[in-house]
């Protein structure tokens, strides 16, 4: 349904409150001016966190009201000035959300007439308190968003309670389901990846495609799409494998794993695929910024993509990547967050979390602006790629 576009005032503790307007100006500049809103968000909305100063600033009125959701942080004290500002923004056509609600009180009720989405912090509430708060909010014409959903049980509970929207690590890192059958198409793709990584003969690779015709069709579609970069029509599987080359083929196979269903058909609007693509591309862009070699940049992309294979296959990551023989460096990065690639992956995971504090100690050369630029460029690339898929 949406991305949440976060900003930070510095690479340190985010305590420079006076710079909030400047930080959000940077987000707006990158997302809405340099890259363009359609490239960053595609057809989705963008939630933007607002402090009191930002909420009262004229700056936010420059945002495209049809594609942004203005999210009022829990640090805002709701008073007459805030209520009037929300009323004005609502009248101008903006969508407003209330963040990190953990219960009802008079202040929250006073602003609800102007709120479209209420985000409840599931982790901070007991089940009885959550039920009570949901019942109270059901009297208002608002959508309920359950945030910080960490597991299947929380998701099921919030579904039962009638929540409309959901946000949390469960959707990126689902609970492992023991004994669940793995999709046959994904197994074939994993086998293909292993062959490519081991530099197997094209004939051997081609045989797996021939045994999985749906995957062959999907690969041909991808090869002949605008986003592939091949530049000419490819009409045979062997030709596609030769023209693409090992590096390009390896990248497409990584993405295809997140894009196919067990029938071999393509999924549409798969959030796990988008997260994997964005994480991989962002790691590749930052590794280039850090001066990694081209080989290391390719590995950075692969680590980003592979870090979500446990969610894709519903199996422990160790079990999924062992047949690939990735080598000690990549295994250490994926399983233990060790080495340059592991530290970069840890940085990516931290930036995906909703926190004002990011540890840059491992990468003092990077700044918050570097992270933001890479993230938005990766979103742009992922959206363009998903259109091709």
C-alpha positions in Angstrom: 0.0 0.0 0.0 2.8 2.4 0.8 6.5 3.1 1.6 7.5 4.9 4.7 10.1 7.6 3.9 12.2 8.2 6.9 14.7 11.0 7.5 17.4 11.6 10.0 19.0 14.9 10.9 22.5 13.4 11.1 24.4 10.1 11.1 24.6 10.3 14.9 21.9 10.4 17.5 19.3 12.5 15.6 19.2 14.9 18.5 19.5 18.1 16.3 15.8 19.0 16.7 16.3 22.4 15.1 17.4 20.7 11.8 14.2 18.7 11.3 12.9 21.1 8.6 16.3 20.9 6.8 16.3 17.1 7.0 12.8 16.8 5.6 13.7 19.3 2.9 16.5 16.9 1.9 14.0 14.1 1.7 11.6 16.2 -0.4 14.5 17.4 -2.6 15.8 13.9 -3.4 12.4 12.1 -3.6 10.3 14.7 -5.3 12.7 16.9 -7.2 15.8 15.0 -8.3 14.3 11.5 -8.8 10.6 12.3 -9.3 7.8 11.0 -7.2 6.6 8.4 -9.7 10.1 6.8 -9.8 10.4 6.7 -6.0 6.9 5.6 -5.1 5.5 4.1 -8.3 1.8 3.6 -7.7 2.2 3.5 -4.0 1.8 6.2 -1.3 4.6 7.6 0.9 4.3 8.0 4.6 6.4 11.0 5.9 7.1 11.4 9.6 6.4 14.9 10.9 7.5 16.6 14.2 5.6 19.6 15.4 7.9 22.1 13.7 7.5 20.3 10.4 3.7 19.9 10.8 3.4 23.7 11.2 5.9 24.4 8.4 4.6 25.6 5.0 7.2 23.2 3.5 4.9 20.2 3.6 2.2 21.9 1.5 4.6 21.5 -1.5 4.1 17.8 -1.3 1.8 16.0 -3.7 -1.3 15.5 -1.6 -2.5 12.5 -3.6 0.6 10.4 -2.9 1.8 11.3 0.6 0.4 10.5 4.0 1.5 13.0 6.7 2.3 11.0 9.8 2.2 12.9 13.1 4.8 11.6 15.5 3.9 10.6 19.0 6.2 13.4 20.3 3.7 16.0 19.2 1.5 17.4 22.0 -2.0 17.8 20.7 -3.3 21.3 21.4 -5.6 23.8 19.7 -2.8 24.9 17.4 -2.1 21.3 16.2 -5.8 20.6 15.8 -6.4 23.7 13.7 -3.3 22.9 11.5 -4.7 19.4 10.9 -8.1 20.7 10.1 -6.5 23.1 7.5 -4.4 20.3 5.9 -7.4 18.0 5.8 -9.4 20.7 4.1 -6.6 21.1 1.5 -6.9 17.4 0.6 -4.0 15.8 2.6 -4.2 12.4 4.2 -3.2 12.4 7.9 -2.0 9.5 10.1 -1.4 9.3 13.8 1.7 7.4 14.8 2.5 5.0 17.7 -0.9 5.2 19.5 -0.9 3.0 22.6 -4.3 4.0 24.1 -7.1 6.4 23.9 -7.3 9.7 25.8 -9.0 13.1 25.4 -6.1 14.6 23.3 -6.3 11.8 20.8 -10.1 11.9 20.6 -9.9 15.7 20.0 -7.9 15.3 16.8 -9.6 12.1 15.4 -12.1 14.1 13.2 -9.1 15.1 11.0 -7.2 11.8 11.0 -7.5 9.1 8.3 -5.2 6.4 9.6 -4.3 5.5 13.2 -1.1 3.4 13.7 -1.2 1.3 16.9 2.0 0.1 18.4 1.2 -3.6 18.9 4.4 -4.4 20.8 3.7 -1.7 23.4 0.2 -2.9 24.3 -1.2 -5.9 26.2 -3.9 -7.8 24.3 -6.7 -6.4 26.5 -5.5 -2.9 26.0 -5.2 -3.4 22.3 -8.8 -4.8 22.1 -10.1 -1.9 24.2 -8.3 0.7 22.1 -9.5 -0.9 18.8 -13.1 -0.9 20.1 -12.9 2.8 20.9 -11.4 3.7 17.5 -14.0 1.7 15.7 -16.5 4.5 16.5 -14.5 6.8 14.2 -14.2 6.7 10.4 -10.5 5.9 10.4 -8.4 3.1 9.1 -6.5 1.1 11.7 -2.8 0.2 11.0 -1.1 -2.4 13.2 2.6 -1.5 13.3 5.6 -3.5 14.7 4.0 -6.9 13.7 6.8 -9.3 14.5 5.1 -12.7 14.1 2.3 -14.7 12.7 0.3 -14.7 16.0 0.3 -10.9 16.2 -0.8 -10.7 12.6 -3.6 -13.2 13.1 -4.8 -11.4 16.2 -4.9 -8.0 14.5 -6.7 -9.5 11.5 -9.3 -10.8 13.9 -9.6 -7.5 15.6 -10.4 -5.8 12.3 -7.2 -3.9 11.4 -7.1 -2.6 7.8 -3.3 -2.2 7.3 -0.2 -3.9 8.6 3.4 -3.0 9.0 6.3 -4.9 10.6 9.2 -7.3 10.4 6.8 -10.3 10.1 6.3 -9.4 6.4 10.0 -9.2 5.7 11.0 -12.1 8.0 8.0 -14.4 8.3 7.8 -17.0 11.0 9.5 -20.2 9.8 6.9 -22.9 9.0 8.3 -26.3 9.6 7.6 -28.9 7.0 6.1 -26.5 4.5 6.7 -27.7 0.9 9.0 -25.4 -1.0 7.8 -24.1 -4.4 9.3 -26.3 -7.1 10.0 -23.3 -9.4 12.1 -21.7 -6.6 14.0 -24.9 -6.1 14.8 -24.9 -9.8 16.0 -21.3 -9.6 18.2 -22.1 -6.6 19.7 -24.9 -8.6 20.3 -22.6 -11.5 22.0 -20.1 -9.3 24.3 -22.7 -7.9 25.3 -23.7 -11.4 26.0 -20.1 -12.5 28.0 -19.4 -9.3 30.0 -22.6 -10.0 30.5 -21.5 -13.6 28.9 -24.6 -15.1 28.5 -25.2 -18.8 25.7 -23.3 -20.6 24.4 -26.7 -21.8 23.9 -27.8 -18.2 22.2 -24.6 -17.3 20.0 -24.8 -20.3 18.7 -28.3 -19.4 17.2 -27.0 -16.1 15.3 -24.3 -18.1 14.1 -27.0 -20.5 12.8 -29.0 -17.6 10.9 -25.9 -16.3 9.3 -24.3 -19.3 7.4 -21.7 -17.3 10.8 -20.4 -16.0 12.2 -20.4 -19.5 9.3 -18.3 -20.7 9.7 -15.9 -17.8 13.4 -15.5 -18.5 12.7 -14.8 -22.1 10.2 -12.1 -21.1 12.8 -10.5 -18.8 15.6 -10.7 -21.3 13.4 -9.0 -23.9 12.1 -6.3 -21.5 13.2 -2.7 -21.7 14.9 -3.0 -18.3 17.2 -5.9 -19.3 19.7 -3.7 -21.2 20.3 -6.3 -23.9 19.1 -3.9 -26.7 17.9 -6.4 -29.3 15.3 -9.1 -29.6 16.3 -12.5 -28.3 14.4 -15.5 -29.6 16.1 -18.6 -28.2 17.1 -19.8 -24.8 20.6 -20.6 -25.7 21.0 -17.2 -27.3 19.6 -15.5 -24.2 22.1 -17.3 -22.0 25.1 -16.4 -24.2 24.1 -12.8 -24.8 23.2 -12.1 -21.1 26.5 -13.4 -19.7 27.0 -15.0 -16.3 26.8 -11.8 -14.3 23.6 -10.6 -15.8 22.1 -14.0 -15.7 23.0 -14.4 -12.1 21.3 -11.1 -11.2 18.1 -12.0 -13.1 17.9 -15.4 -11.4 18.2 -13.8 -8.0 15.3 -11.5 -8.7 13.2 -14.2 -10.4 13.3 -16.2 -7.2 11.2 -13.5 -5.6 9.0 -13.0 -8.6 7.6 -16.5 -9.4 4.9 -18.5 -7.7 5.0 -22.2 -7.4 3.2 -22.5 -10.8 6.1 -20.7 -12.4 3.9 -17.7 -13.2 4.9 -14.2 -12.1 3.7 -12.6 -8.9 2.3 -9.1 -9.0 3.1 -6.5 -6.4 5.1 -8.8 -4.2 6.4 -6.7 -1.3 9.1 -9.3 -0.4 10.5 -9.0 -3.9 10.6 -5.2 -3.7 12.3 -5.3 -0.4 14.9 -7.7 -1.6 15.6 -5.7 -4.8 15.8 -2.4 -2.9 18.1 -3.9 -0.2 20.4 -5.5 -2.8 20.6 -2.4 -5.0 21.2 -0.1 -2.1 24.1 -2.3 -0.9 25.6 -2.3 -4.3 25.4 1.5 -4.6 26.9 2.1 -1.1 29.7 -0.4 -1.8 30.6 1.6 -4.9 30.6 4.7 -2.8 32.9 3.0 -0.3 35.4 2.0 -3.1 34.7 -1.7 -3.2 35.9 -3.5 -6.3 33.4 -4.4 -9.0 33.5 -8.0 -7.8 32.7 -6.9 -4.2 29.9 -4.6 -5.5 28.3 -7.6 -7.2 28.7 -9.6 -4.0 27.1 -6.8 -2.0 24.0 -6.9 -4.3 23.9 -10.7 -3.9 24.2 -10.5 -0.1 21.3 -8.0 0.0 19.1 -10.3 -2.1 20.1 -13.5 -0.4 19.6 -12.1 3.1 15.8 -12.6 2.6 15.9 -16.1 1.2 14.9 -17.6 4.5 11.6 -15.6 4.2 11.1 -16.7 0.6 11.7 -20.4 1.2 10.3 -20.6 4.8 13.5 -22.3 5.9 16.6 -21.4 7.9 19.0 -19.3 5.8 21.8 -21.7 6.4 19.9 -24.5 4.9 18.9 -22.5 1.8 22.4 -21.1 1.0 24.5 -24.3 1.7 23.9 -25.9 -1.7 25.1 -22.7 -3.4 28.7 -23.0 -2.1 28.9 -19.2 -1.8 32.3 -19.2 0.0 33.4 -18.2 3.5 33.2 -14.5 3.0 29.5 -14.4 1.8 28.5 -17.1 4.3 30.0 -15.0 7.2 28.2 -11.9 5.9 24.8 -13.7 5.6 24.9 -15.9 8.7 27.0 -13.9 11.2 27.0 -10.3 9.8 30.8 -10.4 9.7 33.3 -8.8 7.4 32.7 -5.8 5.2 29.7 -7.3 3.5 28.2 -8.4 6.8 28.7 -5.0 8.3 27.1 -3.3 5.3 24.1 -5.7 5.5 23.7 -4.8 9.2 23.7 -1.2 8.3 20.9 -1.8 5.7 18.8 -3.7 8.2 19.3 -0.9 10.7 18.2 1.7 8.3 15.0 -0.3 7.4 14.1 -0.2 11.1 12.2 2.9 12.4 15.0 4.4 14.5 16.6 7.8 14.7 19.9 6.2 15.8 22.1 4.6 13.1 25.6 3.3 14.0 28.1 4.5 11.4 31.2 3.4 13.4 32.0 0.7 10.8 31.7 3.2 7.9 32.8 6.7 9.0 33.1 7.7 5.3 29.3 7.4 4.9 26.8 10.1 5.8 23.0 10.1 6.3 22.7 11.8 3.0 24.6 8.9 1.3 22.1 6.4 2.8 19.2 8.5 1.7 20.5 9.0 -1.8 21.2 5.2 -2.2 17.9 4.2 -0.8 15.8 6.5 -3.1 17.9 5.5 -6.1 17.3 1.8 -5.2 13.6 2.5 -4.9 13.6 4.1 -8.3 15.5 1.1 -9.8 13.2 -1.4 -8.1 10.1 0.3 -9.4 11.4 0.5 -12.9 12.4 -3.2 -12.7 9.0 -4.3 -11.3 7.3 -2.7 -14.3 9.5 -4.7 -16.6 8.7 -7.9 -14.7 
